[in-house]
Amino acid sequence: MKMQTAWMDRNQLLEASGEFANPELASVVAASRSGSLVVQVPLLSFWVVVRGSVELDGREGRFHLQAGEWIVLEPDSRPSVYANRDGLVLGVLMPAAMRTRIRQFTYLDLHTGRGRMTKSELRQCLRLWRQTELFARSGTAAAAADGKALVPLLRHICNVQHDFRRLVEHCPGRSLRRKSQVFDRMQRARLFLEGNVDRNVRLAELASLSNVSTWYFTKIFHALYGEGPQAMAARLRLEHAASLLASTSLSVSEIGAVCGFENNCSFSRAFRERHGMPPSLYRLNARDLTADSANQDGIRRKAVLAFGT
């Protein structure tokens, strides 16, 4: 297995095109401090944010990822990844055929989805990335001396998906391979919901993305996640609205529109049913909690300065 590395730093841009589609080639990449990567060919990809925040756009939607968060995307996603000013994101790009070889190297599967690493997992991940000589130089793709350094990194990536193994067992299918295929289809639909919290996603759209009937999709999705796709979609949109209320100065009506609600009345009604209070009161409470937290931090800092502990 061949390997190449590429690090885009300080506004540098990498367009992963034809040369990245070699079926024997895996690419270990990074973007930092406003660097960006655009995948133009079908490649299976894994991304993890080490520092700061990252914006990712793909077929599944738009994601704002924070430090510690990771995401695995299907080959036809073709994501664009942008590291914010303080951001550092690491990635692995592989042809779809290499997914089978991952099982041979690691005895584990790599599944579509997203999650969060613990601090120790993130430190280990960064250490393994450095062993691939990723940060040797920036701005261009370079062949790595030893592709074997990729194996422990892939094994670590698969291991952080430990929560997925139990879910795979709940998927229909006579073989583990079939169960894994069904799970990845459901996971992609879930990612699509998470990446499109700005609109009301149709059920037929999700079933088509998963390449199954609407009836089958709804049945398996509910059995796997404990709630139906429409219920999850509504929950995710309202959670996004709550986050915007707490962290932005957008008006209530603007937030309702941003989260895909037709009018302010329908947004306020749905928000009250979900959070037990109207959006305006939720924002007021969130600001009070933020102010209390800031006051407590100030008191602790003064105590440290006064007593030197």
Steps between C-alpha positions, in 0.01 A plus 500: 500500500634841398456812707540873446470797733378856451480788750322824408590785733424876507251543212649223285254294294525137390268368228507121525434393142605225256834402654326428832272237338775235471342181650830420676549847648390633840550866585563642847408869495463803728374857485586768755466877554260577211636219283246301297455172312254423220444135406407488130502123446306221678703416810406355836607759757555532874543838672577595860536851643802529729477871581255785449212449258447388140231551236420195285263492201410176325212317341367425849477871582695759697677429829669728751743272683673583827822363652473127568218436252549256213299403193518223237351571156410278205701529175239701308483765773799689350534740793653846520679554831605838635698548821411820683771741611588296809403161355690181425325209330657166404365268234550171318384461137464155345339343193183303583671170414741553789218455752534124460875525551445689824334187639805298396744742666305582816242216536249782553245690289490870422141630506326814380404740779633751747600513865746644749838378624608519861806713577720191527367361169567835333858515632564146378349587162727803459806295600420239233443771239843646572658160437381523138727807459192706413646827626834471317405779256192695399335602175548188287429127503806284563556124485565348842799277556311225683132416448509269802460802728140524379395164649507596872326827413217317320470256791467790742234667281296179488533454877350841582183374331450240773146623572397406146567127541197445722278685251629292209381184676145642509488541121328237283713261297637148512865602486704768675580653163129541419429643845783749451360608163156565648654687794705727273187587301312596815800693627519699180134594531563611858797710386274656236257605773781643711643689201167650393357649819411810300206337322229239526644184340245278325476132591515398133829689470657296780371169362639584157837589652502161675385321181210323675122540512344758731328229704819296547707808578259626767479158665876442520581858598257494794620158616863615489477843662184476712323784318366550149682712240239777509513516882881515488491770234270716715716444809822592319350819355370611840833419668671711234253780569576481873872525427446807281283665765774455757797599283382759244316832486263389221135578569259220587332524160837491322604188692168333413564572131861379524373172648249445219172603666239662277402771747570626849180351646582145393857541626395635841239226543744221411774651717270527803391136460863387485665723763206590726526875445479753214819588310527850651495365857748226410741767370458707816573199723802402288647850535443497876683167527788636290524811716496291822775276360711804409451647851606173661811488281583857605458416868729195464769704323491768773531230766803352326667843480418578863613173656746377239339153470 
